[in-house]
Amino acid sequence: MSQEKMMSVFPAAGLGSRVFRAARAAVLAVGMVSCLECTTDSGTSDPEKDPAPGAPSGLAAAVVSSSRIDLKWTDNSANEDGFIVERKAADGEYGRTATVPANTVVWADSGLAAGTFTYRIMAYREAEYSAYSNEASATIASPQPAAVIIDHSCTTLNHIPDQWITQAKKTLHIAYGHTSHGSQIVTGIQGLAALKGALYSFNSGGTGGALDLRDTPFSGAYDLGNPDRTAWDTAIRTYLNAHPEMNVIILSWCGQVSNATAGDIDTYLTLMNSLELDYPNVQFMYMTGHLDGTGLTGNLHLRNEQIRAFCRANNKVLYDFADIESWNPDGVYFGDKRPNDNCDYIDGARTGNWAEEWQNAHTKGVDWFECSAAHSQPLNANLKAYAAWWLWARLAGVQ
């Protein structure tokens, strides 16, 4: 307020009077308060107020289990109240997943299902938020089924529920390539169907409620070693391209594992694995080679072990032809007695045939059935048939 205006307010007081001086001080004081209020209301930042927290950086995501992803990041702020973690699934939108305390630099996201998850985080302080960090993604793979090993422990027929036999006949379309040794499976299940009736019936095409089993359908290859060790790969691809309804493929060996090298078996395993990748809706059966009397130190056993190890490590389905030939139905092991494909064995100075011995001690038509069995005994083909139906049931879903 100017002195002129003050004189108009206080006309009786001179500029040097005590009254004027007091009035002038009061007016100035009011003016200072008004000025401070104007400054406060104008929105000018308080120079002492903390800045917004800095954005975190270096966000990384890592899968540590089938249901957990761990996050870690760099904290670039000294004044945050905490961090907000956001997550989105593939093709989804971000949503807040967690709020974690200040100075946190790691966090575990657990209870997740299979899928790809992307994360971002930001720091916050009261109502102020930093920019987002970089995004980080991690993928939890779908659980892989365990290896299915069909061996001597899968030769008890009455342990397979009838409904799973029926389910197999409804859902499976099987193509099986083999020569003489592999025919034991086919002649075994033929004999089983003759003994037990329609429940175990099969034919090419699956008509009349039978299992669809197409016997030796491949052109250009007969088994895994005839005419050579790789022709079967092309033969299977040609067949599947012409028959997309097929969902199970099996090929057997006929003596070729006995003289196979480790490299030969690697070729077999590699080609099988490639087929699985190229035809994901088809189940491919791996198989060991039949016994040859060379025992546990022979090349056959070593190569069969190579096949078994691969199947177990990579969750494959294996029909263990050789193992089925190494045990009698009572669970007596002959694998350490140099058994061969005819079921002959050597036990010290004694020789014998475990299949014939078991057949002679049991009732034909009740405990075992007569059937053709190339290079072997009927009981061997019986056990191969039981194991085959175990295999079909497992593929149809029984655990």
C-alpha positions in Angstrom: 0.0 0.0 0.0 1.4 3.4 -1.0 1.9 6.2 1.5 -0.7 8.2 -0.4 -3.3 5.4 0.2 -2.2 5.1 3.9 -2.8 8.9 4.3 -6.3 8.4 2.9 -7.0 5.7 5.4 -5.4 7.6 8.3 -5.9 11.3 7.4 -5.4 12.7 10.9 -2.0 11.2 11.3 1.1 12.7 10.0 3.8 10.6 8.3 6.0 10.8 11.4 3.3 10.2 13.9 3.3 7.2 16.1 -0.2 6.2 14.8 1.0 6.3 11.2 4.1 4.2 11.9 2.0 1.5 13.7 -0.5 1.4 10.9 2.2 1.2 8.3 3.8 -1.9 10.0 0.5 -3.7 10.3 -0.3 -3.2 6.6 3.1 -4.4 5.6 2.8 -7.5 7.7 -0.6 -8.3 6.1 1.0 -7.9 2.7 3.8 -10.3 3.4 1.3 -13.0 4.5 -0.7 -12.4 1.4 2.4 -12.7 -0.7 3.3 -16.0 0.9 -0.2 -17.4 0.3 0.1 -16.4 -3.3 3.4 -18.2 -3.6 2.0 -21.4 -2.0 -1.1 -21.5 -4.1 0.7 -20.9 -7.4 1.8 -24.6 -7.6 5.6 -23.9 -7.5 7.5 -27.1 -6.4 8.8 -27.3 -2.9 12.5 -27.3 -3.3 12.8 -29.7 -0.3 10.4 -32.3 -1.6 11.9 -35.8 -2.8 11.9 -36.5 -6.5 10.0 -39.4 -8.0 11.9 -42.8 -7.5 14.2 -43.9 -10.3 13.1 -46.7 -12.7 14.5 -50.1 -11.9 16.6 -51.7 -14.7 18.2 -55.0 -15.7 15.0 -57.1 -15.1 15.7 -60.7 -15.8 13.4 -63.8 -15.5 14.5 -67.4 -15.1 12.5 -70.7 -14.8 13.6 -72.6 -11.7 10.9 -75.3 -11.6 7.8 -76.5 -13.4 5.7 -73.9 -11.6 8.1 -71.1 -10.6 9.9 -68.2 -12.3 12.4 -66.0 -10.4 12.9 -62.3 -11.1 15.8 -60.1 -10.3 16.5 -56.4 -11.1 18.6 -53.4 -10.2 17.2 -50.9 -7.8 18.1 -47.4 -9.1 16.2 -45.4 -6.4 17.1 -44.4 -2.8 13.6 -43.2 -1.8 11.1 -45.8 -3.0 8.4 -47.2 -0.8 8.5 -50.4 -2.8 8.1 -52.0 -6.2 5.0 -53.1 -8.2 5.4 -56.3 -10.2 3.2 -56.8 -13.3 2.8 -59.9 -15.4 1.1 -61.0 -18.5 0.7 -64.3 -20.2 1.1 -64.8 -23.9 -1.3 -62.6 -25.9 -2.6 -61.2 -22.6 -2.6 -57.9 -20.9 -0.5 -56.8 -17.9 -2.0 -57.0 -14.5 -0.5 -56.3 -11.1 0.9 -59.5 -9.6 2.7 -58.4 -6.5 3.9 -55.4 -4.4 7.2 -55.9 -2.7 9.0 -53.7 -0.1 11.7 -51.1 -0.7 15.2 -52.3 -1.5 13.9 -55.6 -2.9 15.9 -56.9 -5.9 14.6 -60.5 -6.3 11.2 -62.0 -6.3 9.7 -65.5 -7.0 6.5 -66.0 -8.9 5.2 -69.5 -8.0 2.2 -71.6 -8.6 2.4 -71.1 -12.4 1.2 -73.5 -15.0 3.0 -74.1 -18.3 3.2 -71.1 -20.6 5.2 -68.0 -21.5 5.1 -65.1 -19.0 6.3 -61.5 -19.4 7.1 -59.2 -16.6 7.8 -55.5 -15.9 8.2 -53.6 -12.7 8.2 -50.0 -11.4 9.2 -48.3 -8.2 6.7 -46.1 -6.3 6.7 -43.6 -3.5 3.4 -42.5 -2.1 1.4 -41.5 -5.2 4.4 -41.1 -7.4 5.6 -43.8 -9.8 8.8 -44.4 -11.8 8.9 -45.4 -15.4 8.7 -49.1 -16.1 11.7 -51.4 -16.2 12.6 -53.3 -19.3 10.4 -56.3 -20.0 11.6 -59.9 -19.3 10.0 -63.2 -20.4 10.4 -66.8 -19.4 8.7 -70.0 -20.6 7.6 -72.9 -18.4 7.5 -76.0 -20.7 4.5 -78.3 -20.6 5.3 -81.4 -18.5 6.7 -84.2 -20.5 5.2 -87.7 -20.0 7.5 -90.2 -18.3 9.1 -92.9 -20.4 6.8 -95.9 -21.0 8.8 -99.1 -20.8 7.0 -102.2 -21.9 9.1 -105.2 -20.6 8.7 -108.4 -18.7 6.8 -106.6 -15.9 4.0 -106.0 -18.4 3.1 -109.6 -19.3 0.2 -110.3 -16.9 -2.8 -110.0 -19.1 -5.5 -110.0 -16.4 -4.0 -106.8 -15.0 -5.3 -104.8 -18.0 -8.8 -103.6 -17.4 -11.2 -104.7 -20.2 -12.4 -101.1 -20.7 -8.9 -100.1 -21.7 -8.7 -102.9 -24.2 -11.9 -101.5 -25.6 -10.6 -98.0 -25.6 -7.5 -99.0 -27.4 -9.6 -100.6 -30.1 -11.6 -97.4 -30.5 -8.7 -94.9 -30.7 -5.6 -96.6 -32.0 -4.6 -97.1 -35.7 -1.3 -99.1 -35.7 1.1 -99.8 -38.5 3.7 -102.5 -37.7 6.7 -103.3 -39.9 8.7 -106.5 -39.2 10.3 -109.7 -40.5 10.4 -113.1 -38.9 11.4 -112.3 -35.3 9.0 -109.4 -35.1 6.2 -111.6 -36.3 6.1 -113.2 -32.8 4.0 -110.3 -31.6 1.4 -110.8 -34.4 1.2 -114.6 -34.1 1.0 -114.2 -30.4 -2.0 -111.9 -30.5 -3.6 -114.0 -33.1 -3.4 -117.0 -30.8 -4.6 -114.9 -27.9 -7.7 -113.8 -29.9 -8.4 -117.4 -30.8 -8.2 -118.4 -27.1 -9.9 -115.4 -25.5 -12.4 -114.3 -28.1 -13.4 -111.0 -29.7 -12.1 -108.7 -27.0 -8.6 -109.3 -28.4 -9.5 -109.3 -32.0 -7.6 -107.2 -34.6 -7.6 -106.7 -38.4 -6.4 -104.2 -40.9 -8.8 -101.3 -40.7 -10.3 -102.1 -37.4 -13.7 -103.3 -38.8 -16.2 -105.0 -36.6 -15.0 -103.5 -33.4 -11.5 -105.0 -33.7 -8.2 -103.3 -33.2 -6.8 -101.5 -36.3 -3.5 -103.2 -36.7 -2.0 -103.1 -40.2 0.7 -105.7 -40.5 3.8 -105.1 -42.7 2.3 -102.1 -44.6 5.4 -100.2 -45.5 6.8 -100.2 -49.0 10.6 -99.9 -49.4 11.6 -101.3 -46.0 10.6 -104.4 -44.0 12.1 -103.7 -40.6 14.8 -101.5 -39.0 17.6 -103.2 -40.9 16.2 -104.6 -44.1 17.2 -103.6 -46.8 19.5 -101.3 -44.8 19.6 -99.3 -41.6 17.9 -96.1 -42.9 15.4 -97.1 -45.7 12.7 -97.4 -43.1 12.7 -93.7 -42.4 11.6 -92.8 -45.9 9.2 -95.7 -46.0 7.4 -94.5 -42.8 7.2 -90.9 -44.1 5.7 -92.0 -47.4 3.2 -94.2 -45.6 2.1 -91.6 -43.1 1.7 -88.9 -45.8 -0.6 -91.3 -47.6 -2.4 -92.5 -44.4 -2.9 -89.5 -42.0 -5.4 -91.6 -40.0 -2.5 -93.7 -38.5 -1.4 -92.7 -35.0 1.0 -95.5 -33.9 4.1 -96.7 -35.8 6.2 -99.7 -34.8 9.2 -101.4 -36.5 11.1 -104.3 -35.1 14.7 -105.5 -35.5 15.6 -108.9 -36.9 19.1 -109.6 -35.8 20.7 -106.3 -36.9 21.3 -105.1 -33.3 23.8 -107.9 -32.7 26.3 -106.5 -35.1 25.4 -102.8 -34.8 27.9 -100.2 -33.8 27.2 -97.4 -31.3 27.0 -95.1 -34.3 24.4 -97.4 -36.0 22.2 -97.1 -32.9 22.7 -93.4 -32.8 21.5 -93.2 -36.4 18.4 -95.2 -35.4 17.7 -93.0 -32.4 18.2 -89.8 -34.3 15.9 -90.8 -37.2 13.2 -91.9 -34.7 13.4 -88.6 -32.9 13.2 -86.7 -36.1 10.0 -88.6 -37.0 8.5 -87.7 -33.7 9.2 -84.0 -34.3 7.8 -84.1 -37.9 4.7 -86.1 -37.0 3.7 -84.9 -33.5 0.3 -86.6 -33.6 1.8 -90.0 -34.1 3.3 -92.2 -31.4 6.5 -94.0 -32.4 7.6 -97.2 -30.6 11.2 -97.8 -30.0 12.4 -101.4 -29.7 15.4 -103.5 -28.6 16.8 -106.4 -30.6 16.1 -110.0 -29.8 18.5 -112.1 -27.8 21.4 -113.9 -29.4 23.1 -115.9 -26.7 26.1 -113.5 -26.2 25.0 -112.6 -22.7 25.5 -109.4 -20.6 29.0 -108.7 -22.0 28.1 -109.1 -25.7 27.6 -106.4 -28.2 23.8 -107.0 -28.4 23.4 -106.2 -24.7 25.5 -103.1 -24.9 23.5 -101.8 -27.9 20.2 -102.6 -26.3 21.3 -100.8 -23.2 22.1 -97.8 -25.4 18.5 -97.8 -26.7 17.1 -98.2 -23.2 19.2 -95.4 -21.8 18.0 -93.0 -24.6 14.4 -93.9 -24.1 14.5 -93.4 -20.3 16.4 -90.1 -20.6 14.1 -88.7 -23.3 10.7 -90.0 -22.2 10.2 -92.4 -25.1 7.9 -95.4 -25.5 10.0 -98.6 -25.6 8.9 -102.2 -26.3 11.8 -104.1 -24.7 11.8 -107.2 -26.9 15.0 -108.6 -25.4 13.9 -108.1 -21.8 10.7 -110.0 -22.3 12.8 -112.9 -23.6 14.9 -112.8 -20.4 12.3 -113.8 -17.8 9.8 -116.6 -17.4 6.2 -115.9 -16.2 7.2 -116.6 -12.6 9.7 -113.8 -12.5 12.8 -116.0 -12.8 15.6 -114.1 -14.6 17.7 -115.8 -17.3 19.5 -112.8 -18.7 22.7 -113.7 -16.9 22.6 -117.2 -18.4 23.3 -116.3 -22.0 19.7 -116.9 -23.3 19.0 -116.7 -27.0 15.9 -116.1 -29.1 14.8 -119.7 -28.8 14.8 -119.3 -25.0 17.8 -121.6 -24.6 20.2 -120.8 -21.7 23.4 -122.0 -20.2 23.7 -122.3 -16.4 27.2 -123.5 -15.6 27.5 -127.0 -17.0 23.7 -127.2 -17.4 21.8 -126.1 -20.5 18.0 -125.8 -20.8 15.2 -123.9 -22.4 13.2 -121.8 -19.9 10.1 -121.6 -22.1 9.8 -125.3 -22.7 10.4 -126.0 -19.0 7.6 -123.6 -18.0 5.2 -124.9 -20.6 5.9 -128.5 -19.5 5.1 -127.6 -15.9 1.8 -125.8 -16.8 -1.5 -126.5 -18.5 -1.8 -125.6 -22.2 -5.0 -123.8 -23.0 -5.1 -122.5 -19.4 -1.7 -121.1 -18.4 -0.4 -120.8 -22.0 -1.6 -121.2 -25.5 -0.3 -122.8 -28.7 0.7 -120.4 -31.4 3.4 -120.0 -34.0 6.6 -118.3 -32.8 9.3 -117.8 -35.4 12.7 -118.9 -34.1 11.3 -119.5 -30.6 8.7 -121.2 -28.4 4.9 -120.5 -28.1 5.3 -119.1 -24.6 7.7 -116.4 -25.8 5.0 -115.3 -28.4 2.4 -115.5 -25.6 4.4 -113.1 -23.5 5.0 -110.8 -26.5 1.2 -110.7 -27.1 0.4 -109.8 -23.5 3.0 -107.1 -23.5 1.6 -105.7 -26.8 -1.8 -105.4 -25.3 -0.2 -103.6 -22.3 1.3 -101.2 -24.8 -2.0 -100.6 -26.6 -3.7 -99.9 -23.2 -1.0 -97.5 -22.1 -1.3 -95.6 -25.4 -5.0 -95.5 -24.9 -4.6 -93.8 -21.5 -4.4 -96.4 -18.8 -1.7 -95.6 -16.1 
